[in-house]
Amino acid sequence: MHIIKIDPRALKDNPNHARKSKSTPQGDALLAATIKAVGIIQPPVVSPEADVGNGFIIQAGHRRTRGAIAADLEEIEVIVTDPADDGGAMRSMVENIAREPLNPVDQWRAIERLVALGWTEEGIAAALSLSVRQIKKLRLLANVLPAMLDQMAKGDMPDERQLRTIAAASIAEQKEVWKAHKPKKNETTSWWSVANGLSKTRMYARDASFDDELAQAYGIAWVEDLFAPADEDSRCTTDVEAFLGAQQEWMTNNLPKNGMVTESNSWGQPELPKKAERVYGKPKKSDCTAMYLDREGKVQSVVYRMPEPKAAKGKGGEGGAVAPTQRPDVTQKGQDMIGDFRTDALHEALQRAPIEDDTLMALLVIAFAGQNVRVDSGSGNTGSFRSQIAPHAATLVDETGNLTFDQDTLRIAVRSVLIEVLSCRRNMSNSGIVSRIAGAVVGADSFLPNMGTEEFLLCLSRQALEAACADASVLPRNKVRDTRAALVEHFQEERFVHASALFAPEANELADWKARNELSEDEDASDADSVDEPIEGEVDPGTISEGFREAAE
């Protein structure tokens, strides 16, 4: 056995090499970078060709040889041994099986030793083909209490989150907690208890709405969290009180018009004023904004609407209903959101969609047949229905009281009336089925927003989510929240509208409505008699109809 120097390109692979599967490109790149930085630590083992030629066969060190070639080394040292009777098969197998990587604790200690010998973090990172951030992370972990490291070296390792919490604590804190939770002989450690005893709430700079000036005013000192992903702002602070105080001051200084700062309840939702209705559709100018801090200390805002004052009306209590055997496809909150989505889409369609004049007049008639005609408007405008419509009506009448207008003025007035009257909101302004009919007629479905959001999908049952997956060619997950997350990601690029949000009413619902409201023959005759003989002092309905026909023409 002796050592020689040779060009690695002159060495030949052993056909009896035990490791046939290819190594990973990442592993090969790491080995090549290490060889380029520090050379080959253990020379490959070779033997002369047995039959013909004067070359050498690699017995152990195929990857080291390829790494040396990738590192552009012209010569490497190799150990020359006599060829084995079995062609080196047993030697190759034993050499590959016996290798075992360093455990994490040994890696941490080895890095600390290299630093003590004068290696820089950048040099270690280059030699091991790791990022400098990863080296910093390992160095931080090397500062774990030695007694804990000894326990980890036995294979009793905490998970990454627990290890992160332990390493971030001081040695004094670690000693105190380890004293209370040190395991008995031959027992494993309750790392959850250790991490829980050392955990501290951290507030992150990426969640802060305030600027550096306000942070300095509150004495907030940011510390980098080396365990956070490298592509995000990982600065954090454990001074929770100062962080929340700065957030509160920022909200106070940046309140919008009709805005308020509120608290969050135990569910993390904002505490809104009594009787306030949260707005999920497009906000109006008269709507209010509530700003609050969520459980992570982030500034959040919601839009809400206060109902108009109304006289109290006594209503009998509803009888007890039988609880459903399973959760409905869409919850009550989801139905409320659908009502808002429908109303906004209907109003936008009435403003922008092409509608024939005779269709507008027909819609106006059925609009006033709605169950909400008091009129309680769903447009979000303040003031009474009369105060909103009167300015439009005034444009249709001249100084002498005669109707005089152009077609554009008439269309604007009629559309405005429809917008004030028709509503799908789940409150006192709900028009019922007539708003659904109107929405289907004017094509309001195309104005509905993308409902593939986390907030709306939370309102769907498992069955409804899986049905949406089938329509979108998304594979359902085992857990409902994973299925929901997959749908949210899918619908970021596509528009999703739940079938129950479409405007067209079901056939049986429409038939019931028509049956309840169609006139009988006796009623038709009675109406005809009343038209033929108008009461003295009242305007003849025929005159009114003629006036509208003249206006339309």
Secondary structure, DSSP 4 states (H G I P E B T S, - for coil): -EEEEE-GGG-B--TT-S--SPPPHHHHHHHHHHHHHH--SSPPEEEE-SSSSS-EEEEE-HHHHHHHHHTT-S-EEEEE-PPPTTTTHHHHHHHHHS--PPPHHHHHHHHHHHHHTT--HHHHHHHHT--HHHHHHHHHHTTS-HHHHHHHHTT-PPPHHHHHHHHHS-HHHHHHHHHHHPPPTT----HHHHHHHH----EEGGG--S-HHHHHHTT---EE-TTS-TTS--EEES-HHHHHHHHHHHHHHT--TTEEE--B-TTS-B-PPTT-EE--SPPPTT-EEEEEE-TTS-EEEEEEEPPPP------PPPPPPPPPSS--SB-HHHHHHHHHHHHHHHHHHHHHS---HHHHHHHHHHHTTSTTTTT---S--SS-HHHHHHHHHHTTB-TTS-B---HHHHHHHHHHHHHHH----SSTT--THHHHHHHHHTTGGGGPPP--SHHHHTTB-HHHHHHHHHHHT-PPPSSHHHHHHHHHHHTTTS----GGG-SSPPHHHHHHHHHHHPPPHHHHHHHHHHHHSPPTTSPPHHHHHHHHHHHH-
